């Protein structure tokens, strides 16, 4: 991982289900990230949800992607 690369974390199945429930969306409706992306943590499979944390001037911005 490069120092400028945002932190990528794989969500557990329980965390993923809570996120989908809170947002009232399905996995298919989340933005996609390729399984070949350099930032993907080891052990990720297609369909896993990744939390990406990017540091900005005002704090940390968190967004989610589903591995395809």
mmCIF file of the N, C-alpha and C atoms, coordinates in Angstrom:
data_MODEL
# 
_entry.id   MODEL 
# 
loop_
_atom_site.group_PDB 
_atom_site.id 
_atom_site.type_symbol 
_atom_site.label_atom_id 
_atom_site.label_alt_id 
_atom_site.label_comp_id 
_atom_site.label_asym_id 
_atom_site.label_entity_id 
_atom_site.label_seq_id 
_atom_site.pdbx_PDB_ins_code 
_atom_site.Cartn_x 
_atom_site.Cartn_y 
_atom_site.Cartn_z 
_atom_site.occupancy 
_atom_site.B_iso_or_equiv 
_atom_site.pdbx_formal_charge 
_atom_site.auth_seq_id 
_atom_site.auth_comp_id 
_atom_site.auth_asym_id 
_atom_site.auth_atom_id 
_atom_site.pdbx_PDB_model_num 
ATOM 1   N N  . UNK A 1 1  ? 0.847   -1.177  0.000  1.00 0.00 ? 1  UNK A N  1 
ATOM 2   C CA . UNK A 1 1  ? 0.000   0.000   0.000  1.00 0.00 ? 1  UNK A CA 1 
ATOM 3   C C  . UNK A 1 1  ? 0.893   1.240   0.000  1.00 0.00 ? 1  UNK A C  1 
ATOM 4   N N  . UNK A 1 2  ? 0.516   2.198   -0.797 1.00 0.00 ? 2  UNK A N  1 
ATOM 5   C CA . UNK A 1 2  ? 1.240   3.457   -0.907 1.00 0.00 ? 2  UNK A CA 1 
ATOM 6   C C  . UNK A 1 2  ? 0.716   4.424   0.144  1.00 0.00 ? 2  UNK A C  1 
ATOM 7   N N  . UNK A 1 3  ? 1.556   5.324   0.620  1.00 0.00 ? 3  UNK A N  1 
ATOM 8   C CA . UNK A 1 3  ? 1.171   6.272   1.672  1.00 0.00 ? 3  UNK A CA 1 
ATOM 9   C C  . UNK A 1 3  ? 0.006   7.180   1.251  1.00 0.00 ? 3  UNK A C  1 
ATOM 10  N N  . UNK A 1 4  ? -0.108  7.455   -0.055 1.00 0.00 ? 4  UNK A N  1 
ATOM 11  C CA . UNK A 1 4  ? -1.185  8.323   -0.535 1.00 0.00 ? 4  UNK A CA 1 
ATOM 12  C C  . UNK A 1 4  ? -2.478  7.561   -0.839 1.00 0.00 ? 4  UNK A C  1 
ATOM 13  N N  . UNK A 1 5  ? -2.429  6.251   -0.784 1.00 0.00 ? 5  UNK A N  1 
ATOM 14  C CA . UNK A 1 5  ? -3.594  5.436   -1.088 1.00 0.00 ? 5  UNK A CA 1 
ATOM 15  C C  . UNK A 1 5  ? -4.549  5.421   0.107  1.00 0.00 ? 5  UNK A C  1 
ATOM 16  N N  . UNK A 1 6  ? -5.852  5.605   -0.123 1.00 0.00 ? 6  UNK A N  1 
ATOM 17  C CA . UNK A 1 6  ? -6.815  5.549   0.975  1.00 0.00 ? 6  UNK A CA 1 
ATOM 18  C C  . UNK A 1 6  ? -6.835  4.160   1.620  1.00 0.00 ? 6  UNK A C  1 
ATOM 19  N N  . UNK A 1 7  ? -7.231  4.102   2.871  1.00 0.00 ? 7  UNK A N  1 
ATOM 20  C CA . UNK A 1 7  ? -7.306  2.841   3.599  1.00 0.00 ? 7  UNK A CA 1 
ATOM 21  C C  . UNK A 1 7  ? -8.518  2.043   3.115  1.00 0.00 ? 7  UNK A C  1 
ATOM 22  N N  . UNK A 1 8  ? -8.298  0.780   2.732  1.00 0.00 ? 8  UNK A N  1 
ATOM 23  C CA . UNK A 1 8  ? -9.352  -0.118  2.280  1.00 0.00 ? 8  UNK A CA 1 
ATOM 24  C C  . UNK A 1 8  ? -9.512  -1.219  3.325  1.00 0.00 ? 8  UNK A C  1 
ATOM 25  N N  . UNK A 1 9  ? -10.751 -1.459  3.770  1.00 0.00 ? 9  UNK A N  1 
ATOM 26  C CA . UNK A 1 9  ? -11.025 -2.469  4.776  1.00 0.00 ? 9  UNK A CA 1 
ATOM 27  C C  . UNK A 1 9  ? -12.208 -3.313  4.319  1.00 0.00 ? 9  UNK A C  1 
ATOM 28  N N  . UNK A 1 10 ? -12.067 -4.632  4.433  1.00 0.00 ? 10 UNK A N  1 
ATOM 29  C CA . UNK A 1 10 ? -13.162 -5.542  4.094  1.00 0.00 ? 10 UNK A CA 1 
ATOM 30  C C  . UNK A 1 10 ? -14.141 -5.585  5.263  1.00 0.00 ? 10 UNK A C  1 
ATOM 31  N N  . UNK A 1 11 ? -15.440 -5.419  4.985  1.00 0.00 ? 11 UNK A N  1 
ATOM 32  C CA . UNK A 1 11 ? -16.462 -5.499  6.024  1.00 0.00 ? 11 UNK A CA 1 
ATOM 33  C C  . UNK A 1 11 ? -16.812 -6.949  6.300  1.00 0.00 ? 11 UNK A C  1 
ATOM 34  N N  . UNK A 1 12 ? -17.091 -7.254  7.554  1.00 0.00 ? 12 UNK A N  1 
ATOM 35  C CA . UNK A 1 12 ? -17.579 -8.595  7.890  1.00 0.00 ? 12 UNK A CA 1 
ATOM 36  C C  . UNK A 1 12 ? -18.993 -8.727  7.327  1.00 0.00 ? 12 UNK A C  1 
ATOM 37  N N  . UNK A 1 13 ? -19.481 -9.950  7.258  1.00 0.00 ? 13 UNK A N  1 
ATOM 38  C CA . UNK A 1 13 ? -20.818 -10.175 6.710  1.00 0.00 ? 13 UNK A CA 1 
ATOM 39  C C  . UNK A 1 13 ? -21.876 -9.454  7.550  1.00 0.00 ? 13 UNK A C  1 
ATOM 40  N N  . UNK A 1 14 ? -21.689 -9.437  8.871  1.00 0.00 ? 14 UNK A N  1 
ATOM 41  C CA . UNK A 1 14 ? -22.636 -8.747  9.765  1.00 0.00 ? 14 UNK A CA 1 
ATOM 42  C C  . UNK A 1 14 ? -22.622 -7.238  9.502  1.00 0.00 ? 14 UNK A C  1 
ATOM 43  N N  . UNK A 1 15 ? -21.423 -6.665  9.365  1.00 0.00 ? 15 UNK A N  1 
ATOM 44  C CA . UNK A 1 15 ? -21.300 -5.228  9.072  1.00 0.00 ? 15 UNK A CA 1 
ATOM 45  C C  . UNK A 1 15 ? -21.893 -4.894  7.702  1.00 0.00 ? 15 UNK A C  1 
ATOM 46  N N  . UNK A 1 16 ? -21.677 -5.778  6.732  1.00 0.00 ? 16 UNK A N  1 
ATOM 47  C CA . UNK A 1 16 ? -22.200 -5.559  5.388  1.00 0.00 ? 16 UNK A CA 1 
ATOM 48  C C  . UNK A 1 16 ? -23.727 -5.557  5.384  1.00 0.00 ? 16 UNK A C  1 
ATOM 49  N N  . UNK A 1 17 ? -24.333 -6.530  6.075  1.00 0.00 ? 17 UNK A N  1 
ATOM 50  C CA . UNK A 1 17 ? -25.792 -6.599  6.138  1.00 0.00 ? 17 UNK A CA 1 
ATOM 51  C C  . UNK A 1 17 ? -26.372 -5.370  6.838  1.00 0.00 ? 17 UNK A C  1 
ATOM 52  N N  . UNK A 1 18 ? -25.715 -4.902  7.903  1.00 0.00 ? 18 UNK A N  1 
ATOM 53  C CA . UNK A 1 18 ? -26.177 -3.697  8.606  1.00 0.00 ? 18 UNK A CA 1 
ATOM 54  C C  . UNK A 1 18 ? -26.096 -2.477  7.688  1.00 0.00 ? 18 UNK A C  1 
ATOM 55  N N  . UNK A 1 19 ? -25.000 -2.353  6.945  1.00 0.00 ? 19 UNK A N  1 
ATOM 56  C CA . UNK A 1 19 ? -24.838 -1.235  6.009  1.00 0.00 ? 19 UNK A CA 1 
ATOM 57  C C  . UNK A 1 19 ? -25.938 -1.251  4.953  1.00 0.00 ? 19 UNK A C  1 
ATOM 58  N N  . UNK A 1 20 ? -26.160 -2.416  4.348  1.00 0.00 ? 20 UNK A N  1 
ATOM 59  C CA . UNK A 1 20 ? -27.192 -2.529  3.313  1.00 0.00 ? 20 UNK A CA 1 
ATOM 60  C C  . UNK A 1 20 ? -28.578 -2.215  3.868  1.00 0.00 ? 20 UNK A C  1 
ATOM 61  N N  . UNK A 1 21 ? -28.841 -2.654  5.092  1.00 0.00 ? 21 UNK A N  1 
ATOM 62  C CA . UNK A 1 21 ? -30.118 -2.382  5.738  1.00 0.00 ? 21 UNK A CA 1 
ATOM 63  C C  . UNK A 1 21 ? -30.277 -0.890  6.040  1.00 0.00 ? 21 UNK A C  1 
ATOM 64  N N  . UNK A 1 22 ? -29.220 -0.281  6.585  1.00 0.00 ? 22 UNK A N  1 
ATOM 65  C CA . UNK A 1 22 ? -29.268 1.141   6.926  1.00 0.00 ? 22 UNK A CA 1 
ATOM 66  C C  . UNK A 1 22 ? -29.463 2.014   5.687  1.00 0.00 ? 22 UNK A C  1 
ATOM 67  N N  . UNK A 1 23 ? -28.803 1.648   4.596  1.00 0.00 ? 23 UNK A N  1 
ATOM 68  C CA . UNK A 1 23 ? -28.905 2.426   3.358  1.00 0.00 ? 23 UNK A CA 1 
ATOM 69  C C  . UNK A 1 23 ? -30.102 2.029   2.503  1.00 0.00 ? 23 UNK A C  1 
ATOM 70  N N  . UNK A 1 24 ? -30.741 0.893   2.863  1.00 0.00 ? 24 UNK A N  1 
ATOM 71  C CA . UNK A 1 24 ? -31.885 0.364   2.119  1.00 0.00 ? 24 UNK A CA 1 
ATOM 72  C C  . UNK A 1 24 ? -31.528 0.153   0.646  1.00 0.00 ? 24 UNK A C  1 
ATOM 73  N N  . UNK A 1 25 ? -30.393 -0.520  0.413  1.00 0.00 ? 25 UNK A N  1 
ATOM 74  C CA . UNK A 1 25 ? -29.941 -0.839  -0.944 1.00 0.00 ? 25 UNK A CA 1 
ATOM 75  C C  . UNK A 1 25 ? -29.497 -2.298  -0.993 1.00 0.00 ? 25 UNK A C  1 
ATOM 76  N N  . UNK A 1 26 ? -29.304 -2.800  -2.199 1.00 0.00 ? 26 UNK A N  1 
ATOM 77  C CA . UNK A 1 26 ? -28.749 -4.146  -2.374 1.00 0.00 ? 26 UNK A CA 1 
ATOM 78  C C  . UNK A 1 26 ? -27.287 -4.016  -2.775 1.00 0.00 ? 26 UNK A C  1 
ATOM 79  N N  . UNK A 1 27 ? -26.568 -5.117  -2.753 1.00 0.00 ? 27 UNK A N  1 
ATOM 80  C CA . UNK A 1 27 ? -25.162 -5.101  -3.163 1.00 0.00 ? 27 UNK A CA 1 
ATOM 81  C C  . UNK A 1 27 ? -25.011 -4.595  -4.591 1.00 0.00 ? 27 UNK A C  1 
ATOM 82  N N  . UNK A 1 28 ? -25.958 -4.938  -5.444 1.00 0.00 ? 28 UNK A N  1 
ATOM 83  C CA . UNK A 1 28 ? -25.894 -4.542  -6.854 1.00 0.00 ? 28 UNK A CA 1 
ATOM 84  C C  . UNK A 1 28 ? -25.995 -3.023  -7.032 1.00 0.00 ? 28 UNK A C  1 
ATOM 85  N N  . UNK A 1 29 ? -26.544 -2.331  -6.054 1.00 0.00 ? 29 UNK A N  1 
ATOM 86  C CA . UNK A 1 29 ? -26.717 -0.889  -6.164 1.00 0.00 ? 29 UNK A CA 1 
ATOM 87  C C  . UNK A 1 29 ? -25.510 -0.099  -5.658 1.00 0.00 ? 29 UNK A C  1 
ATOM 88  N N  . UNK A 1 30 ? -24.568 -0.757  -4.986 1.00 0.00 ? 30 UNK A N  1 
ATOM 89  C CA . UNK A 1 30 ? -23.363 -0.068  -4.523 1.00 0.00 ? 30 UNK A CA 1 
ATOM 90  C C  . UNK A 1 30 ? -22.400 0.138   -5.690 1.00 0.00 ? 30 UNK A C  1 
ATOM 91  N N  . UNK A 1 31 ? -21.572 1.173   -5.623 1.00 0.00 ? 31 UNK A N  1 
ATOM 92  C CA . UNK A 1 31 ? -20.542 1.354   -6.648 1.00 0.00 ? 31 UNK A CA 1 
ATOM 93  C C  . UNK A 1 31 ? -19.601 0.151   -6.638 1.00 0.00 ? 31 UNK A C  1 
ATOM 94  N N  . UNK A 1 32 ? -18.980 -0.101  -7.790 1.00 0.00 ? 32 UNK A N  1 
ATOM 95  C CA . UNK A 1 32 ? -18.131 -1.280  -7.954 1.00 0.00 ? 32 UNK A CA 1 
ATOM 96  C C  . UNK A 1 32 ? -16.652 -0.945  -7.821 1.00 0.00 ? 32 UNK A C  1 
ATOM 97  N N  . UNK A 1 33 ? -15.856 -1.975  -7.457 1.00 0.00 ? 33 UNK A N  1 
ATOM 98  C CA . UNK A 1 33 ? -14.403 -1.889  -7.463 1.00 0.00 ? 33 UNK A CA 1 
ATOM 99  C C  . UNK A 1 33 ? -13.907 -3.230  -8.001 1.00 0.00 ? 33 UNK A C  1 
ATOM 100 N N  . UNK A 1 34 ? -12.950 -3.199  -8.900 1.00 0.00 ? 34 UNK A N  1 
ATOM 101 C CA . UNK A 1 34 ? -12.457 -4.426  -9.506 1.00 0.00 ? 34 UNK A CA 1 
ATOM 102 C C  . UNK A 1 34 ? -11.622 -5.232  -8.518 1.00 0.00 ? 34 UNK A C  1 
ATOM 103 N N  . UNK A 1 35 ? -11.717 -6.543  -8.616 1.00 0.00 ? 35 UNK A N  1 
ATOM 104 C CA . UNK A 1 35 ? -10.937 -7.417  -7.736 1.00 0.00 ? 35 UNK A CA 1 
ATOM 105 C C  . UNK A 1 35 ? -9.444  -7.294  -8.013 1.00 0.00 ? 35 UNK A C  1 
ATOM 106 N N  . UNK A 1 36 ? -9.089  -6.738  -9.156 1.00 0.00 ? 36 UNK A N  1 
ATOM 107 C CA . UNK A 1 36 ? -7.677  -6.549  -9.506 1.00 0.00 ? 36 UNK A CA 1 
ATOM 108 C C  . UNK A 1 36 ? -7.126  -5.209  -9.023 1.00 0.00 ? 36 UNK A C  1 
ATOM 109 N N  . UNK A 1 37 ? -7.950  -4.395  -8.378 1.00 0.00 ? 37 UNK A N  1 
ATOM 110 C CA . UNK A 1 37 ? -7.514  -3.090  -7.878 1.00 0.00 ? 37 UNK A CA 1 
ATOM 111 C C  . UNK A 1 37 ? -6.407  -3.281  -6.842 1.00 0.00 ? 37 UNK A C  1 
ATOM 112 N N  . UNK A 1 38 ? -5.390  -2.465  -6.894 1.00 0.00 ? 38 UNK A N  1 
ATOM 113 C CA . UNK A 1 38 ? -4.227  -2.593  -6.000 1.00 0.00 ? 38 UNK A CA 1 
ATOM 114 C C  . UNK A 1 38 ? -4.576  -2.341  -4.535 1.00 0.00 ? 38 UNK A C  1 
ATOM 115 N N  . UNK A 1 39 ? -5.634  -1.619  -4.250 1.00 0.00 ? 39 UNK A N  1 
ATOM 116 C CA . UNK A 1 39 ? -5.978  -1.286  -2.872 1.00 0.00 ? 39 UNK A CA 1 
ATOM 117 C C  . UNK A 1 39 ? -6.798  -2.344  -2.154 1.00 0.00 ? 39 UNK A C  1 
ATOM 118 N N  . UNK A 1 40 ? -7.274  -3.347  -2.876 1.00 0.00 ? 40 UNK A N  1 
ATOM 119 C CA . UNK A 1 40 ? -8.117  -4.379  -2.279 1.00 0.00 ? 40 UNK A CA 1 
ATOM 120 C C  . UNK A 1 40 ? -7.313  -5.184  -1.251 1.00 0.00 ? 40 UNK A C  1 
ATOM 121 N N  . UNK A 1 41 ? -7.843  -5.353  -0.033 1.00 0.00 ? 41 UNK A N  1 
ATOM 122 C CA . UNK A 1 41 ? -7.140  -6.171  0.967  1.00 0.00 ? 41 UNK A CA 1 
ATOM 123 C C  . UNK A 1 41 ? -7.078  -7.645  0.528  1.00 0.00 ? 41 UNK A C  1 
ATOM 124 N N  . UNK A 1 42 ? -6.080  -8.359  1.015  1.00 0.00 ? 42 UNK A N  1 
ATOM 125 C CA . UNK A 1 42 ? -5.964  -9.771  0.683  1.00 0.00 ? 42 UNK A CA 1 
ATOM 126 C C  . UNK A 1 42 ? -7.152  -10.549 1.241  1.00 0.00 ? 42 UNK A C  1 
ATOM 127 N N  . UNK A 1 43 ? -7.548  -11.574 0.529  1.00 0.00 ? 43 UNK A N  1 
ATOM 128 C CA . UNK A 1 43 ? -8.632  -12.431 0.985  1.00 0.00 ? 43 UNK A CA 1 
ATOM 129 C C  . UNK A 1 43 ? -10.010 -11.949 0.581  1.00 0.00 ? 43 UNK A C  1 
ATOM 130 N N  . UNK A 1 44 ? -10.101 -10.927 -0.276 1.00 0.00 ? 44 UNK A N  1 
ATOM 131 C CA . UNK A 1 44 ? -11.402 -10.432 -0.723 1.00 0.00 ? 44 UNK A CA 1 
ATOM 132 C C  . UNK A 1 44 ? -11.899 -11.261 -1.902 1.00 0.00 ? 44 UNK A C  1 
ATOM 133 N N  . UNK A 1 45 ? -13.174 -11.523 -1.900 1.00 0.00 ? 45 UNK A N  1 
ATOM 134 C CA . UNK A 1 45 ? -13.810 -12.277 -2.979 1.00 0.00 ? 45 UNK A CA 1 
ATOM 135 C C  . UNK A 1 45 ? -14.855 -11.409 -3.656 1.00 0.00 ? 45 UNK A C  1 
ATOM 136 N N  . UNK A 1 46 ? -15.299 -11.849 -4.810 1.00 0.00 ? 46 UNK A N  1 
ATOM 137 C CA . UNK A 1 46 ? -16.355 -11.136 -5.527 1.00 0.00 ? 46 UNK A CA 1 
ATOM 138 C C  . UNK A 1 46 ? -17.597 -11.104 -4.640 1.00 0.00 ? 46 UNK A C  1 
ATOM 139 N N  . UNK A 1 47 ? -18.207 -9.934  -4.517 1.00 0.00 ? 47 UNK A N  1 
ATOM 140 C CA . UNK A 1 47 ? -19.393 -9.749  -3.694 1.00 0.00 ? 47 UNK A CA 1 
ATOM 141 C C  . UNK A 1 47 ? -19.111 -9.169  -2.322 1.00 0.00 ? 47 UNK A C  1 
ATOM 142 N N  . UNK A 1 48 ? -17.836 -9.156  -1.905 1.00 0.00 ? 48 UNK A N  1 
ATOM 143 C CA . UNK A 1 48 ? -17.484 -8.552  -0.622 1.00 0.00 ? 48 UNK A CA 1 
ATOM 144 C C  . UNK A 1 48 ? -17.624 -7.037  -0.695 1.00 0.00 ? 48 UNK A C  1 
ATOM 145 N N  . UNK A 1 49 ? -17.907 -6.416  0.432  1.00 0.00 ? 49 UNK A N  1 
ATOM 146 C CA . UNK A 1 49 ? -18.042 -4.960  0.491  1.00 0.00 ? 49 UNK A CA 1 
ATOM 147 C C  . UNK A 1 49 ? -16.794 -4.392  1.157  1.00 0.00 ? 49 UNK A C  1 
ATOM 148 N N  . UNK A 1 50 ? -16.222 -3.375  0.519  1.00 0.00 ? 50 UNK A N  1 
ATOM 149 C CA . UNK A 1 50 ? -15.005 -2.733  0.982  1.00 0.00 ? 50 UNK A CA 1 
ATOM 150 C C  . UNK A 1 50 ? -15.350 -1.330  1.479  1.00 0.00 ? 50 UNK A C  1 
ATOM 151 N N  . UNK A 1 51 ? -14.826 -0.987  2.661  1.00 0.00 ? 51 UNK A N  1 
ATOM 152 C CA . UNK A 1 51 ? -14.966 0.375   3.187  1.00 0.00 ? 51 UNK A CA 1 
ATOM 153 C C  . UNK A 1 51 ? -13.673 1.115   2.852  1.00 0.00 ? 51 UNK A C  1 
ATOM 154 N N  . UNK A 1 52 ? -13.805 2.277   2.210  1.00 0.00 ? 52 UNK A N  1 
ATOM 155 C CA . UNK A 1 52 ? -12.655 3.081   1.826  1.00 0.00 ? 52 UNK A CA 1 
ATOM 156 C C  . UNK A 1 52 ? -12.692 4.365   2.644  1.00 0.00 ? 52 UNK A C  1 
ATOM 157 N N  . UNK A 1 53 ? -11.582 4.663   3.339  1.00 0.00 ? 53 UNK A N  1 
ATOM 158 C CA . UNK A 1 53 ? -11.484 5.856   4.176  1.00 0.00 ? 53 UNK A CA 1 
ATOM 159 C C  . UNK A 1 53 ? -10.417 6.777   3.588  1.00 0.00 ? 53 UNK A C  1 
ATOM 160 N N  . UNK A 1 54 ? -10.852 7.943   3.138  1.00 0.00 ? 54 UNK A N  1 
ATOM 161 C CA . UNK A 1 54 ? -9.935  8.909   2.542  1.00 0.00 ? 54 UNK A CA 1 
ATOM 162 C C  . UNK A 1 54 ? -9.853  10.141  3.432  1.00 0.00 ? 54 UNK A C  1 
ATOM 163 N N  . UNK A 1 55 ? -8.639  10.530  3.772  1.00 0.00 ? 55 UNK A N  1 
ATOM 164 C CA . UNK A 1 55 ? -8.430  11.715  4.610  1.00 0.00 ? 55 UNK A CA 1 
ATOM 165 C C  . UNK A 1 55 ? -8.585  12.963  3.750  1.00 0.00 ? 55 UNK A C  1 
ATOM 166 N N  . UNK A 1 56 ? -9.377  13.877  4.243  1.00 0.00 ? 56 UNK A N  1 
ATOM 167 C CA . UNK A 1 56 ? -9.604  15.162  3.590  1.00 0.00 ? 56 UNK A CA 1 
ATOM 168 C C  . UNK A 1 56 ? -9.270  16.254  4.595  1.00 0.00 ? 56 UNK A C  1 
ATOM 169 N N  . UNK A 1 57 ? -9.335  17.479  4.161  1.00 0.00 ? 57 UNK A N  1 
ATOM 170 C CA . UNK A 1 57 ? -9.003  18.606  5.021  1.00 0.00 ? 57 UNK A CA 1 
ATOM 171 C C  . UNK A 1 57 ? -9.868  18.682  6.269  1.00 0.00 ? 57 UNK A C  1 
ATOM 172 N N  . UNK A 1 58 ? -11.152 18.364  6.140  1.00 0.00 ? 58 UNK A N  1 
ATOM 173 C CA . UNK A 1 58 ? -12.072 18.481  7.266  1.00 0.00 ? 58 UNK A CA 1 
ATOM 174 C C  . UNK A 1 58 ? -12.202 17.223  8.094  1.00 0.00 ? 58 UNK A C  1 
ATOM 175 N N  . UNK A 1 59 ? -11.517 16.148  7.752  1.00 0.00 ? 59 UNK A N  1 
ATOM 176 C CA . UNK A 1 59 ? -11.636 14.894  8.487  1.00 0.00 ? 59 UNK A CA 1 
ATOM 177 C C  . UNK A 1 59 ? -11.453 13.711  7.554  1.00 0.00 ? 59 UNK A C  1 
ATOM 178 N N  . UNK A 1 60 ? -12.224 12.664  7.812  1.00 0.00 ? 60 UNK A N  1 
ATOM 179 C CA . UNK A 1 60 ? -12.137 11.440  7.008  1.00 0.00 ? 60 UNK A CA 1 
ATOM 180 C C  . UNK A 1 60 ? -13.462 11.207  6.300  1.00 0.00 ? 60 UNK A C  1 
ATOM 181 N N  . UNK A 1 61 ? -13.393 10.938  5.011  1.00 0.00 ? 61 UNK A N  1 
ATOM 182 C CA . UNK A 1 61 ? -14.579 10.617  4.217  1.00 0.00 ? 61 UNK A CA 1 
ATOM 183 C C  . UNK A 1 61 ? -14.605 9.108   4.043  1.00 0.00 ? 61 UNK A C  1 
ATOM 184 N N  . UNK A 1 62 ? -15.748 8.484   4.328  1.00 0.00 ? 62 UNK A N  1 
ATOM 185 C CA . UNK A 1 62 ? -15.894 7.045   4.191  1.00 0.00 ? 62 UNK A CA 1 
ATOM 186 C C  . UNK A 1 62 ? -16.904 6.745   3.100  1.00 0.00 ? 62 UNK A C  1 
ATOM 187 N N  . UNK A 1 63 ? -16.530 5.819   2.225  1.00 0.00 ? 63 UNK A N  1 
ATOM 188 C CA . UNK A 1 63 ? -17.473 5.352   1.221  1.00 0.00 ? 63 UNK A CA 1 
ATOM 189 C C  . UNK A 1 63 ? -17.276 3.862   1.023  1.00 0.00 ? 63 UNK A C  1 
ATOM 190 N N  . UNK A 1 64 ? -18.217 3.207   0.335  1.00 0.00 ? 64 UNK A N  1 
ATOM 191 C CA . UNK A 1 64 ? -18.220 1.752   0.221  1.00 0.00 ? 64 UNK A CA 1 
ATOM 192 C C  . UNK A 1 64 ? -18.272 1.331   -1.241 1.00 0.00 ? 64 UNK A C  1 
ATOM 193 N N  . UNK A 1 65 ? -17.648 0.199   -1.527 1.00 0.00 ? 65 UNK A N  1 
ATOM 194 C CA . UNK A 1 65 ? -17.620 -0.388  -2.866 1.00 0.00 ? 65 UNK A CA 1 
ATOM 195 C C  . UNK A 1 65 ? -17.844 -1.886  -2.735 1.00 0.00 ? 65 UNK A C  1 
ATOM 196 N N  . UNK A 1 66 ? -18.434 -2.496  -3.761 1.00 0.00 ? 66 UNK A N  1 
ATOM 197 C CA . UNK A 1 66 ? -18.598 -3.944  -3.796 1.00 0.00 ? 66 UNK A CA 1 
ATOM 198 C C  . UNK A 1 66 ? -17.604 -4.499  -4.821 1.00 0.00 ? 66 UNK A C  1 
ATOM 199 N N  . UNK A 1 67 ? -16.937 -5.588  -4.460 1.00 0.00 ? 67 UNK A N  1 
ATOM 200 C CA . UNK A 1 67 ? -15.916 -6.183  -5.323 1.00 0.00 ? 67 UNK A CA 1 
ATOM 201 C C  . UNK A 1 67 ? -16.580 -6.933  -6.467 1.00 0.00 ? 67 UNK A C  1 
ATOM 202 N N  . UNK A 1 68 ? -16.144 -6.650  -7.675 1.00 0.00 ? 68 UNK A N  1 
ATOM 203 C CA . UNK A 1 68 ? -16.625 -7.368  -8.860 1.00 0.00 ? 68 UNK A CA 1 
ATOM 204 C C  . UNK A 1 68 ? -15.463 -7.995  -9.591 1.00 0.00 ? 68 UNK A C  1 
# 
